[in-house]
Amino acid sequence: MTRENLSLVLPFFVALLPAMLWMFLVVPLLLRTLGVPVALKWRERGHLRMSLSQRIIHGVIGFGFAMIIFEMTNAYVEWMIYRYPSDQPTPWRFAKATLFWTIGGAVFGLLTTHPKGKQNEG
């Protein structure tokens, strides 16, 4: 891999690290503290039954916040490497990312977790 190609993918991988640490280390501890059931193994995930509010919290904290962390870290690293003014992380960019990924996280939580009372077909 050439130096030019490495500089293109470096911001992605640098931003991926804190987002993955958030998803796999902080989120399970935080969700358990809030009383939301968490499956540590992928196969256990289908057996969890969550209320509507637990599903939304799971999506927003697990997926939405991780995407906010990823997007803002990626913007900052790109701005530090390339120095393009359009890549600079601004409060407006943070507000847009927060709004978008909070809604996206809620939808993700609703679509990927099972509601209480429904049996897993698989």
N, C-alpha and C positions, 0 to 999 in steps of 0.2 A: 504494500500500500504506500503510495507516495505521500509526501508531506502535505501536498495540496488536498488530496482526498481525506487525509486524517483530520485536517482542520475543518472539513465540512461535516464530519460525523462526531467530532469531539464534543461540541456543545450538547448534542443529543445524549451521549452516554454520560456526560457529567451531570446533566439534569435528571437523567434516569435514576441515578444512585439515591438522591434524597427522597424521590418519590417512592421508590421501592422500599427504602427503609421505613418510610411513613406507613406504607400499606402492610408490611409484614411484621413490623415490630411495635409501632405505636398504636395502630388501629385496634388490634386484638385486645390490648390492655385497656384502651380507652372505652371500647364498646362493652367489655365485661364490667367495667366500673359503672357504666350507664344502665346495665341490666339487659343489654341486647345479647342474645345467644350468638356465639361465634364458633364456627367449625374450623379447626386447625388443619384438618385434612379435607381434600377436595371431595372425597366420597361421602363424608359426613354431612356435607352441605345440603344435600337433598332431603335430609331428615329434620332439618331445622324448621320450626314453625314460628313465625313472627307476626306481630300485630302490624297494622298499617304504619303507625308511627315508628316502630322499630325498623321496618323495612326502609322507610325514608331516611332515618338516621344512619342506618348501615350504608346506604348508597352515598349520602352526602359526605359523611366522615371518611368512608373507605375509598370511594372512587373520586368524588368531587374534589375533596381537599388534595388528594394526590395529584390530580390533574392541574390544580391551581399551582401547587408547588413545582410541578414539572414545567408548566408553561412559563412561570416567572423566572425560574432558575435558567431555563433555556434562553429566554430573552436577555437575561443579564450576562450570561456567558458569551452569547453571540455579540452583544454590545461591547463587551470587554475585548473580544478578539478582533472584530471587524470595524468597530467604532462608527457604525452607521447610526445617524441620529434617529432613524425610524425604528431601530431595534432597542432603543433605550427604554428600560422599564419605568413607566410613569405611574402616578396614582390612578389616572384614568384607565390605563391598560390593566392595572390590578383590579379596579372596580368592575370592568367588563368581564375579565376572566372569572372573578368571584361570582358574579351574577350568572354567567353562562354555565360554569361548572357546578354551581350549587343546584341549579335546575336540572342539569344533565345528570348529576349524581342522584338526585331524587328519582328521576325516571329510571336510571340504571338499577337502583335499589328495588323499585317496584317490579321491574321486569326480570330480575335475576334471583329473587328470593321467593320462597313459598309462603302464601298467607296461612294463618292459623285455620285449622279445620279441613283443609284440602289434603287429600292423600297423594303421595308421590306415585305417579303411574309407572315410573321406570324402576 
